[in-house]
């Protein structure tokens, strides 16, 4: 799937989750999905827990975070 098609799945609406980027206007913030993945949950586990999500939604979260990191350089000391 093309990156732009994936990114179209990420929406920002001030009326939903305080304007945080979410998946398809649903109340699933990108940040929360990334927390599940970073915590060790597999894509399959996230999809099983949230039956209204699709695999491309998870890929969209990853692509969105990649684009955000590419757009701004953040230097954090890793200790």
PDB file of N, CA, C and O in Angstrom:
ATOM      1  N   UNK A   1       0.852  -1.176   0.000  1.00  0.00           N
ATOM      2  CA  UNK A   1       0.000   0.000   0.000  1.00  0.00           C
ATOM      3  C   UNK A   1       0.896   1.237   0.000  1.00  0.00           C
ATOM      4  O   UNK A   1       1.913   1.272   0.691  1.00  0.00           O
ATOM      5  N   UNK A   2       0.523   2.223  -0.757  1.00  0.00           N
ATOM      6  CA  UNK A   2       1.298   3.449  -0.841  1.00  0.00           C
ATOM      7  C   UNK A   2       1.255   4.210   0.480  1.00  0.00           C
ATOM      8  O   UNK A   2       0.257   4.171   1.200  1.00  0.00           O
ATOM      9  N   UNK A   3       2.362   4.909   0.791  1.00  0.00           N
ATOM     10  CA  UNK A   3       2.452   5.654   2.044  1.00  0.00           C
ATOM     11  C   UNK A   3       1.330   6.668   2.197  1.00  0.00           C
ATOM     12  O   UNK A   3       0.774   6.814   3.286  1.00  0.00           O
ATOM     13  N   UNK A   4       0.990   7.373   1.121  1.00  0.00           N
ATOM     14  CA  UNK A   4      -0.071   8.379   1.219  1.00  0.00           C
ATOM     15  C   UNK A   4      -1.430   7.749   1.508  1.00  0.00           C
ATOM     16  O   UNK A   4      -2.259   8.342   2.198  1.00  0.00           O
ATOM     17  N   UNK A   5      -1.655   6.563   0.987  1.00  0.00           N
ATOM     18  CA  UNK A   5      -2.899   5.866   1.265  1.00  0.00           C
ATOM     19  C   UNK A   5      -2.955   5.464   2.731  1.00  0.00           C
ATOM     20  O   UNK A   5      -4.001   5.570   3.371  1.00  0.00           O
ATOM     21  N   UNK A   6      -1.827   5.003   3.260  1.00  0.00           N
ATOM     22  CA  UNK A   6      -1.767   4.677   4.682  1.00  0.00           C
ATOM     23  C   UNK A   6      -1.997   5.920   5.535  1.00  0.00           C
ATOM     24  O   UNK A   6      -2.769   5.889   6.494  1.00  0.00           O
ATOM     25  N   UNK A   7      -1.330   6.998   5.185  1.00  0.00           N
ATOM     26  CA  UNK A   7      -1.441   8.219   5.982  1.00  0.00           C
ATOM     27  C   UNK A   7      -2.855   8.787   5.971  1.00  0.00           C
ATOM     28  O   UNK A   7      -3.242   9.484   6.909  1.00  0.00           O
ATOM     29  N   UNK A   8      -3.626   8.505   4.938  1.00  0.00           N
ATOM     30  CA  UNK A   8      -5.011   8.980   4.881  1.00  0.00           C
ATOM     31  C   UNK A   8      -5.861   8.345   5.984  1.00  0.00           C
ATOM     32  O   UNK A   8      -6.929   8.862   6.311  1.00  0.00           O
ATOM     33  N   UNK A   9      -5.406   7.250   6.550  1.00  0.00           N
ATOM     34  CA  UNK A   9      -6.119   6.589   7.639  1.00  0.00           C
ATOM     35  C   UNK A   9      -5.958   7.331   8.966  1.00  0.00           C
ATOM     36  O   UNK A   9      -6.720   7.100   9.905  1.00  0.00           O
ATOM     37  N   UNK A  10      -4.981   8.210   9.043  1.00  0.00           N
ATOM     38  CA  UNK A  10      -4.737   8.963  10.277  1.00  0.00           C
ATOM     39  C   UNK A  10      -5.461  10.299  10.178  1.00  0.00           C
ATOM     40  O   UNK A  10      -5.257  11.066   9.236  1.00  0.00           O
ATOM     41  N   UNK A  11      -6.306  10.561  11.162  1.00  0.00           N
ATOM     42  CA  UNK A  11      -7.103  11.784  11.158  1.00  0.00           C
ATOM     43  C   UNK A  11      -6.839  12.588  12.428  1.00  0.00           C
ATOM     44  O   UNK A  11      -6.466  12.045  13.469  1.00  0.00           O
ATOM     45  N   UNK A  12      -7.042  13.883  12.309  1.00  0.00           N
ATOM     46  CA  UNK A  12      -6.915  14.780  13.456  1.00  0.00           C
ATOM     47  C   UNK A  12      -8.194  15.611  13.513  1.00  0.00           C
ATOM     48  O   UNK A  12      -8.524  16.340  12.578  1.00  0.00           O
ATOM     49  N   UNK A  13      -8.895  15.485  14.621  1.00  0.00           N
ATOM     50  CA  UNK A  13     -10.152  16.202  14.821  1.00  0.00           C
ATOM     51  C   UNK A  13     -10.157  16.718  16.256  1.00  0.00           C
ATOM     52  O   UNK A  13     -10.057  15.928  17.194  1.00  0.00           O
ATOM     53  N   UNK A  14     -10.273  18.030  16.440  1.00  0.00           N
ATOM     54  CA  UNK A  14     -10.244  18.580  17.801  1.00  0.00           C
ATOM     55  C   UNK A  14     -11.339  18.000  18.708  1.00  0.00           C
ATOM     56  O   UNK A  14     -11.232  18.088  19.932  1.00  0.00           O
ATOM     57  N   UNK A  15     -12.378  17.416  18.127  1.00  0.00           N
ATOM     58  CA  UNK A  15     -13.478  16.851  18.909  1.00  0.00           C
ATOM     59  C   UNK A  15     -13.239  15.390  19.310  1.00  0.00           C
ATOM     60  O   UNK A  15     -14.011  14.818  20.080  1.00  0.00           O
ATOM     61  N   UNK A  16     -12.174  14.797  18.789  1.00  0.00           N
ATOM     62  CA  UNK A  16     -11.887  13.395  19.078  1.00  0.00           C
ATOM     63  C   UNK A  16     -10.524  13.296  19.745  1.00  0.00           C
ATOM     64  O   UNK A  16      -9.516  13.706  19.168  1.00  0.00           O
ATOM     65  N   UNK A  17     -10.490  12.761  20.939  1.00  0.00           N
ATOM     66  CA  UNK A  17      -9.247  12.547  21.703  1.00  0.00           C
ATOM     67  C   UNK A  17      -8.409  13.812  21.809  1.00  0.00           C
ATOM     68  O   UNK A  17      -7.184  13.770  21.697  1.00  0.00           O
ATOM     69  N   UNK A  18      -9.077  14.927  22.023  1.00  0.00           N
ATOM     70  CA  UNK A  18      -8.403  16.222  22.215  1.00  0.00           C
ATOM     71  C   UNK A  18      -7.508  16.608  21.049  1.00  0.00           C
ATOM     72  O   UNK A  18      -6.508  17.303  21.232  1.00  0.00           O
ATOM     73  N   UNK A  19      -7.861  16.164  19.857  1.00  0.00           N
ATOM     74  CA  UNK A  19      -7.107  16.544  18.669  1.00  0.00           C
ATOM     75  C   UNK A  19      -5.868  15.720  18.405  1.00  0.00           C
ATOM     76  O   UNK A  19      -5.091  16.044  17.507  1.00  0.00           O
ATOM     77  N   UNK A  20      -5.669  14.659  19.167  1.00  0.00           N
ATOM     78  CA  UNK A  20      -4.518  13.786  18.908  1.00  0.00           C
ATOM     79  C   UNK A  20      -4.761  13.019  17.610  1.00  0.00           C
ATOM     80  O   UNK A  20      -5.907  12.720  17.275  1.00  0.00           O
ATOM     81  N   UNK A  21      -3.700  12.699  16.882  1.00  0.00           N
ATOM     82  CA  UNK A  21      -3.864  11.885  15.672  1.00  0.00           C
ATOM     83  C   UNK A  21      -4.479  10.533  16.032  1.00  0.00           C
ATOM     84  O   UNK A  21      -4.006   9.843  16.935  1.00  0.00           O
ATOM     85  N   UNK A  22      -5.534  10.170  15.314  1.00  0.00           N
ATOM     86  CA  UNK A  22      -6.258   8.923  15.567  1.00  0.00           C
ATOM     87  C   UNK A  22      -6.417   8.136  14.275  1.00  0.00           C
ATOM     88  O   UNK A  22      -6.155   8.630  13.178  1.00  0.00           O
ATOM     89  N   UNK A  23      -6.851   6.910  14.442  1.00  0.00           N
ATOM     90  CA  UNK A  23      -7.077   6.034  13.300  1.00  0.00           C
ATOM     91  C   UNK A  23      -8.499   6.221  12.787  1.00  0.00           C
ATOM     92  O   UNK A  23      -9.459   5.994  13.525  1.00  0.00           O
ATOM     93  N   UNK A  24      -8.644   6.633  11.531  1.00  0.00           N
ATOM     94  CA  UNK A  24      -9.909   6.721  10.806  1.00  0.00           C
ATOM     95  C   UNK A  24     -11.028   7.401  11.584  1.00  0.00           C
ATOM     96  O   UNK A  24     -12.189   7.011  11.462  1.00  0.00           O
ATOM     97  N   UNK A  25     -10.699   8.405  12.375  1.00  0.00           N
ATOM     98  CA  UNK A  25     -11.734   9.126  13.110  1.00  0.00           C
ATOM     99  C   UNK A  25     -12.274   8.365  14.303  1.00  0.00           C
ATOM    100  O   UNK A  25     -13.185   8.833  14.985  1.00  0.00           O
ATOM    101  N   UNK A  26     -11.717   7.200  14.554  1.00  0.00           N
ATOM    102  CA  UNK A  26     -12.108   6.411  15.713  1.00  0.00           C
ATOM    103  C   UNK A  26     -11.352   6.921  16.935  1.00  0.00           C
ATOM    104  O   UNK A  26     -10.460   7.759  16.801  1.00  0.00           O
ATOM    105  N   UNK A  27     -11.679   6.451  18.071  1.00  0.00           N
ATOM    106  CA  UNK A  27     -11.018   6.905  19.293  1.00  0.00           C
ATOM    107  C   UNK A  27      -9.828   6.012  19.651  1.00  0.00           C
ATOM    108  O   UNK A  27      -9.670   5.570  20.790  1.00  0.00           O
ATOM    109  N   UNK A  28      -9.006   5.769  18.644  1.00  0.00           N
ATOM    110  CA  UNK A  28      -7.762   5.026  18.830  1.00  0.00           C
ATOM    111  C   UNK A  28      -6.612   5.954  18.466  1.00  0.00           C
ATOM    112  O   UNK A  28      -6.262   6.066  17.291  1.00  0.00           O
ATOM    113  N   UNK A  29      -6.016   6.623  19.455  1.00  0.00           N
ATOM    114  CA  UNK A  29      -4.876   7.491  19.144  1.00  0.00           C
ATOM    115  C   UNK A  29      -3.684   6.683  18.626  1.00  0.00           C
ATOM    116  O   UNK A  29      -3.423   5.570  19.083  1.00  0.00           O
ATOM    117  N   UNK A  30      -2.985   7.257  17.684  1.00  0.00           N
ATOM    118  CA  UNK A  30      -1.763   6.640  17.158  1.00  0.00           C
ATOM    119  C   UNK A  30      -0.827   6.317  18.318  1.00  0.00           C
ATOM    120  O   UNK A  30      -0.235   5.240  18.368  1.00  0.00           O
ATOM    121  N   UNK A  31      -0.701   7.249  19.238  1.00  0.00           N
ATOM    122  CA  UNK A  31       0.186   7.078  20.390  1.00  0.00           C
ATOM    123  C   UNK A  31      -0.132   5.798  21.164  1.00  0.00           C
ATOM    124  O   UNK A  31       0.785   5.080  21.564  1.00  0.00           O
ATOM    125  N   UNK A  32      -1.396   5.506  21.377  1.00  0.00           N
ATOM    126  CA  UNK A  32      -1.786   4.310  22.131  1.00  0.00           C
ATOM    127  C   UNK A  32      -1.406   3.026  21.399  1.00  0.00           C
ATOM    128  O   UNK A  32      -0.920   2.072  22.007  1.00  0.00           O
ATOM    129  N   UNK A  33      -1.632   3.016  20.096  1.00  0.00           N
ATOM    130  CA  UNK A  33      -1.283   1.824  19.313  1.00  0.00           C
ATOM    131  C   UNK A  33       0.227   1.604  19.353  1.00  0.00           C
ATOM    132  O   UNK A  33       0.688   0.471  19.493  1.00  0.00           O
ATOM    133  N   UNK A  34       0.990   2.676  19.233  1.00  0.00           N
ATOM    134  CA  UNK A  34       2.448   2.556  19.301  1.00  0.00           C
ATOM    135  C   UNK A  34       2.901   2.071  20.671  1.00  0.00           C
ATOM    136  O   UNK A  34       3.875   1.326  20.773  1.00  0.00           O
ATOM    137  N   UNK A  35       2.200   2.487  21.731  1.00  0.00           N
ATOM    138  CA  UNK A  35       2.529   2.013  23.079  1.00  0.00           C
ATOM    139  C   UNK A  35       2.325   0.501  23.195  1.00  0.00           C
ATOM    140  O   UNK A  35       3.144  -0.193  23.798  1.00  0.00           O
ATOM    141  N   UNK A  36       1.247  -0.003  22.624  1.00  0.00           N
ATOM    142  CA  UNK A  36       1.029  -1.449  22.636  1.00  0.00           C
ATOM    143  C   UNK A  36       2.167  -2.174  21.929  1.00  0.00           C
ATOM    144  O   UNK A  36       2.702  -3.158  22.440  1.00  0.00           O
ATOM    145  N   UNK A  37       2.528  -1.681  20.756  1.00  0.00           N
ATOM    146  CA  UNK A  37       3.596  -2.325  19.988  1.00  0.00           C
ATOM    147  C   UNK A  37       4.932  -2.225  20.709  1.00  0.00           C
ATOM    148  O   UNK A  37       5.683  -3.199  20.757  1.00  0.00           O
ATOM    149  N   UNK A  38       5.234  -1.069  21.266  1.00  0.00           N
ATOM    150  CA  UNK A  38       6.495  -0.881  21.993  1.00  0.00           C
ATOM    151  C   UNK A  38       6.534  -1.739  23.256  1.00  0.00           C
ATOM    152  O   UNK A  38       7.605  -2.141  23.713  1.00  0.00           O
ATOM    153  N   UNK A  39       5.369  -2.012  23.808  1.00  0.00           N
ATOM    154  CA  UNK A  39       5.287  -2.845  25.005  1.00  0.00           C
ATOM    155  C   UNK A  39       5.423  -4.333  24.723  1.00  0.00           C
ATOM    156  O   UNK A  39       5.433  -5.149  25.644  1.00  0.00           O
ATOM    157  N   UNK A  40       5.529  -4.680  23.449  1.00  0.00           N
ATOM    158  CA  UNK A  40       5.750  -6.077  23.092  1.00  0.00           C
ATOM    159  C   UNK A  40       4.568  -6.778  22.463  1.00  0.00           C
ATOM    160  O   UNK A  40       4.686  -7.931  22.050  1.00  0.00           O
ATOM    161  N   UNK A  41       3.416  -6.101  22.379  1.00  0.00           N
ATOM    162  CA  UNK A  41       2.272  -6.731  21.722  1.00  0.00           C
ATOM    163  C   UNK A  41       2.534  -6.849  20.232  1.00  0.00           C
ATOM    164  O   UNK A  41       3.112  -5.950  19.622  1.00  0.00           O
ATOM    165  N   UNK A  42       2.115  -7.941  19.659  1.00  0.00           N
ATOM    166  CA  UNK A  42       2.253  -8.130  18.212  1.00  0.00           C
ATOM    167  C   UNK A  42       1.107  -7.412  17.498  1.00  0.00           C
ATOM    168  O   UNK A  42       0.097  -7.055  18.105  1.00  0.00           O
ATOM    169  N   UNK A  43       1.289  -7.214  16.215  1.00  0.00           N
ATOM    170  CA  UNK A  43       0.222  -6.631  15.401  1.00  0.00           C
ATOM    171  C   UNK A  43      -1.022  -7.509  15.502  1.00  0.00           C
ATOM    172  O   UNK A  43      -2.139  -7.004  15.621  1.00  0.00           O
ATOM    173  N   UNK A  44      -0.826  -8.811  15.453  1.00  0.00           N
ATOM    174  CA  UNK A  44      -1.954  -9.746  15.517  1.00  0.00           C
ATOM    175  C   UNK A  44      -2.702  -9.614  16.843  1.00  0.00           C
ATOM    176  O   UNK A  44      -3.931  -9.690  16.874  1.00  0.00           O
ATOM    177  N   UNK A  45      -1.963  -9.417  17.938  1.00  0.00           N
ATOM    178  CA  UNK A  45      -2.604  -9.274  19.248  1.00  0.00           C
ATOM    179  C   UNK A  45      -3.419  -7.985  19.304  1.00  0.00           C
ATOM    180  O   UNK A  45      -4.545  -7.990  19.802  1.00  0.00           O
ATOM    181  N   UNK A  46      -2.872  -6.893  18.806  1.00  0.00           N
ATOM    182  CA  UNK A  46      -3.601  -5.615  18.793  1.00  0.00           C
ATOM    183  C   UNK A  46      -4.872  -5.755  17.964  1.00  0.00           C
ATOM    184  O   UNK A  46      -5.932  -5.279  18.369  1.00  0.00           O
ATOM    185  N   UNK A  47      -4.774  -6.397  16.822  1.00  0.00           N
ATOM    186  CA  UNK A  47      -5.946  -6.584  15.964  1.00  0.00           C
ATOM    187  C   UNK A  47      -6.996  -7.472  16.632  1.00  0.00           C
ATOM    188  O   UNK A  47      -8.196  -7.259  16.459  1.00  0.00           O
ATOM    189  N   UNK A  48      -6.545  -8.455  17.388  1.00  0.00           N
ATOM    190  CA  UNK A  48      -7.488  -9.331  18.093  1.00  0.00           C
ATOM    191  C   UNK A  48      -8.195  -8.572  19.221  1.00  0.00           C
ATOM    192  O   UNK A  48      -9.374  -8.808  19.485  1.00  0.00           O
ATOM    193  N   UNK A  49      -7.480  -7.669  19.878  1.00  0.00           N
ATOM    194  CA  UNK A  49      -8.059  -6.889  20.976  1.00  0.00           C
ATOM    195  C   UNK A  49      -9.041  -5.829  20.484  1.00  0.00           C
ATOM    196  O   UNK A  49     -10.028  -5.530  21.155  1.00  0.00           O
ATOM    197  N   UNK A  50      -8.768  -5.271  19.324  1.00  0.00           N
ATOM    198  CA  UNK A  50      -9.586  -4.186  18.772  1.00  0.00           C
ATOM    199  C   UNK A  50     -10.104  -4.615  17.410  1.00  0.00           C
ATOM    200  O   UNK A  50      -9.486  -4.347  16.380  1.00  0.00           O
ATOM    201  N   UNK A  51     -11.238  -5.279  17.422  1.00  0.00           N
ATOM    202  CA  UNK A  51     -11.737  -5.939  16.207  1.00  0.00           C
ATOM    203  C   UNK A  51     -12.119  -4.978  15.084  1.00  0.00           C
ATOM    204  O   UNK A  51     -12.241  -5.397  13.934  1.00  0.00           O
ATOM    205  N   UNK A  52     -12.309  -3.695  15.399  1.00  0.00           N
ATOM    206  CA  UNK A  52     -12.661  -2.753  14.333  1.00  0.00           C
ATOM    207  C   UNK A  52     -11.437  -2.154  13.650  1.00  0.00           C
ATOM    208  O   UNK A  52     -11.571  -1.345  12.732  1.00  0.00           O
ATOM    209  N   UNK A  53     -10.238  -2.548  14.095  1.00  0.00           N
ATOM    210  CA  UNK A  53      -9.016  -2.095  13.422  1.00  0.00           C
ATOM    211  C   UNK A  53      -8.607  -3.092  12.351  1.00  0.00           C
ATOM    212  O   UNK A  53      -8.950  -4.273  12.408  1.00  0.00           O
ATOM    213  N   UNK A  54      -7.863  -2.586  11.371  1.00  0.00           N
ATOM    214  CA  UNK A  54      -7.353  -3.402  10.273  1.00  0.00           C
ATOM    215  C   UNK A  54      -5.832  -3.325  10.276  1.00  0.00           C
ATOM    216  O   UNK A  54      -5.245  -2.395  10.830  1.00  0.00           O
ATOM    217  N   UNK A  55      -5.214  -4.300   9.659  1.00  0.00           N
ATOM    218  CA  UNK A  55      -3.748  -4.340   9.598  1.00  0.00           C
ATOM    219  C   UNK A  55      -3.186  -3.027   9.036  1.00  0.00           C
ATOM    220  O   UNK A  55      -2.179  -2.525   9.536  1.00  0.00           O
ATOM    221  N   UNK A  56      -3.815  -2.477   8.019  1.00  0.00           N
ATOM    222  CA  UNK A  56      -3.336  -1.224   7.437  1.00  0.00           C
ATOM    223  C   UNK A  56      -3.428  -0.060   8.426  1.00  0.00           C
ATOM    224  O   UNK A  56      -2.679   0.909   8.300  1.00  0.00           O
ATOM    225  N   UNK A  57      -4.328  -0.137   9.402  1.00  0.00           N
ATOM    226  CA  UNK A  57      -4.385   0.901  10.438  1.00  0.00           C
ATOM    227  C   UNK A  57      -3.105   0.894  11.270  1.00  0.00           C
ATOM    228  O   UNK A  57      -2.567   1.950  11.603  1.00  0.00           O
ATOM    229  N   UNK A  58      -2.628  -0.292  11.600  1.00  0.00           N
ATOM    230  CA  UNK A  58      -1.389  -0.415  12.377  1.00  0.00           C
ATOM    231  C   UNK A  58      -0.213   0.084  11.545  1.00  0.00           C
ATOM    232  O   UNK A  58       0.649   0.809  12.042  1.00  0.00           O
ATOM    233  N   UNK A  59      -0.186  -0.311  10.274  1.00  0.00           N
ATOM    234  CA  UNK A  59       0.882   0.155   9.385  1.00  0.00           C
ATOM    235  C   UNK A  59       0.826   1.673   9.231  1.00  0.00           C
ATOM    236  O   UNK A  59       1.863   2.327   9.124  1.00  0.00           O
ATOM    237  N   UNK A  60      -0.377   2.230   9.219  1.00  0.00           N
ATOM    238  CA  UNK A  60      -0.531   3.684   9.125  1.00  0.00           C
ATOM    239  C   UNK A  60       0.059   4.369  10.348  1.00  0.00           C
ATOM    240  O   UNK A  60       0.688   5.420  10.222  1.00  0.00           O
ATOM    241  N   UNK A  61      -0.134   3.794  11.523  1.00  0.00           N
ATOM    242  CA  UNK A  61       0.458   4.366  12.744  1.00  0.00           C
ATOM    243  C   UNK A  61       1.980   4.379  12.653  1.00  0.00           C
ATOM    244  O   UNK A  61       2.625   5.363  13.014  1.00  0.00           O
ATOM    245  N   UNK A  62       2.535   3.294  12.174  1.00  0.00           N
ATOM    246  CA  UNK A  62       3.990   3.223  12.025  1.00  0.00           C
ATOM    247  C   UNK A  62       4.499   4.225  10.992  1.00  0.00           C
ATOM    248  O   UNK A  62       5.513   4.888  11.209  1.00  0.00           O
ATOM    249  N   UNK A  63       3.802   4.331   9.887  1.00  0.00           N
ATOM    250  CA  UNK A  63       4.207   5.286   8.846  1.00  0.00           C
ATOM    251  C   UNK A  63       4.070   6.719   9.339  1.00  0.00           C
ATOM    252  O   UNK A  63       4.927   7.558   9.060  1.00  0.00           O
ATOM    253  N   UNK A  64       3.001   7.002  10.068  1.00  0.00           N
ATOM    254  CA  UNK A  64       2.797   8.348  10.615  1.00  0.00           C
ATOM    255  C   UNK A  64       3.942   8.714  11.567  1.00  0.00           C
ATOM    256  O   UNK A  64       4.481   9.819  11.501  1.00  0.00           O
ATOM    257  N   UNK A  65       4.303   7.795  12.437  1.00  0.00           N
ATOM    258  CA  UNK A  65       5.392   8.089  13.373  1.00  0.00           C
ATOM    259  C   UNK A  65       6.724   8.246  12.638  1.00  0.00           C
ATOM    260  O   UNK A  65       7.549   9.079  13.013  1.00  0.00           O
ATOM    261  N   UNK A  66       6.929   7.453  11.601  1.00  0.00           N
ATOM    262  CA  UNK A  66       8.157   7.596  10.812  1.00  0.00           C
ATOM    263  C   UNK A  66       8.225   8.976  10.168  1.00  0.00           C
ATOM    264  O   UNK A  66       9.271   9.625  10.176  1.00  0.00           O
ATOM    265  N   UNK A  67       7.093   9.419   9.608  1.00  0.00           N
ATOM    266  CA  UNK A  67       7.058  10.743   8.967  1.00  0.00           C
ATOM    267  C   UNK A  67       7.286  11.856   9.984  1.00  0.00           C
ATOM    268  O   UNK A  67       7.969  12.834   9.683  1.00  0.00           O
ATOM    269  N   UNK A  68       6.734  11.723  11.161  1.00  0.00           N
ATOM    270  CA  UNK A  68       6.902  12.743  12.195  1.00  0.00           C
ATOM    271  C   UNK A  68       8.358  12.825  12.642  1.00  0.00           C
ATOM    272  O   UNK A  68       8.878  13.918  12.865  1.00  0.00           O
ATOM    273  N   UNK A  69       9.008  11.691  12.772  1.00  0.00           N
ATOM    274  CA  UNK A  69      10.415  11.689  13.170  1.00  0.00           C
ATOM    275  C   UNK A  69      11.305  12.232  12.060  1.00  0.00           C
ATOM    276  O   UNK A  69      12.320  12.875  12.331  1.00  0.00           O
ATOM    277  N   UNK A  70      10.931  11.978  10.826  1.00  0.00           N
ATOM    278  CA  UNK A  70      11.711  12.496   9.700  1.00  0.00           C
ATOM    279  C   UNK A  70      11.559  14.008   9.564  1.00  0.00           C
ATOM    280  O   UNK A  70      12.463  14.694   9.086  1.00  0.00           O
ATOM    281  N   UNK A  71      10.412  14.515   9.988  1.00  0.00           N
ATOM    282  CA  UNK A  71      10.142  15.949   9.837  1.00  0.00           C
ATOM    283  C   UNK A  71      10.855  16.797  10.881  1.00  0.00           C
ATOM    284  O   UNK A  71      11.148  17.967  10.636  1.00  0.00           O
ATOM    285  N   UNK A  72      11.133  16.222  12.029  1.00  0.00           N
ATOM    286  CA  UNK A  72      11.739  16.993  13.109  1.00  0.00           C
ATOM    287  C   UNK A  72      12.818  16.147  13.767  1.00  0.00           C
ATOM    288  O   UNK A  72      12.597  14.987  14.117  1.00  0.00           O
ATOM    289  N   UNK A  73      13.962  16.739  13.923  1.00  0.00           N
ATOM    290  CA  UNK A  73      15.056  16.058  14.577  1.00  0.00           C
ATOM    291  C   UNK A  73      14.950  16.252  16.083  1.00  0.00           C
ATOM    292  O   UNK A  73      14.887  17.382  16.567  1.00  0.00           O
ATOM    293  N   UNK A  74      14.929  15.162  16.810  1.00  0.00           N
ATOM    294  CA  UNK A  74      14.857  15.212  18.259  1.00  0.00           C
ATOM    295  C   UNK A  74      16.058  14.461  18.808  1.00  0.00           C
ATOM    296  O   UNK A  74      16.296  13.302  18.469  1.00  0.00           O
ATOM    297  N   UNK A  75      16.797  15.131  19.646  1.00  0.00           N
ATOM    298  CA  UNK A  75      17.994  14.505  20.231  1.00  0.00           C
ATOM    299  C   UNK A  75      17.739  14.276  21.709  1.00  0.00           C
ATOM    300  O   UNK A  75      17.625  15.218  22.493  1.00  0.00           O
ATOM    301  N   UNK A  76      17.652  13.006  22.071  1.00  0.00           N
ATOM    302  CA  UNK A  76      17.404  12.636  23.445  1.00  0.00           C
ATOM    303  C   UNK A  76      18.595  11.822  23.936  1.00  0.00           C
ATOM    304  O   UNK A  76      19.041  10.885  23.274  1.00  0.00           O
ATOM    305  N   UNK A  77      19.093  12.192  25.091  1.00  0.00           N
ATOM    306  CA  UNK A  77      20.211  11.447  25.655  1.00  0.00           C
ATOM    307  C   UNK A  77      19.704  10.098  26.153  1.00  0.00           C
ATOM    308  O   UNK A  77      18.796  10.044  26.984  1.00  0.00           O
ATOM    309  N   UNK A  78      20.270   9.035  25.662  1.00  0.00           N
ATOM    310  CA  UNK A  78      19.889   7.697  26.098  1.00  0.00           C
ATOM    311  C   UNK A  78      20.824   7.273  27.218  1.00  0.00           C
ATOM    312  O   UNK A  78      22.031   7.124  27.024  1.00  0.00           O
ATOM    313  N   UNK A  79      20.250   7.088  28.368  1.00  0.00           N
ATOM    314  CA  UNK A  79      21.097   6.696  29.511  1.00  0.00           C
ATOM    315  C   UNK A  79      20.696   5.354  30.053  1.00  0.00           C
ATOM    316  O   UNK A  79      21.298   4.870  31.011  1.00  0.00           O
TER     317      UNK A  79
END
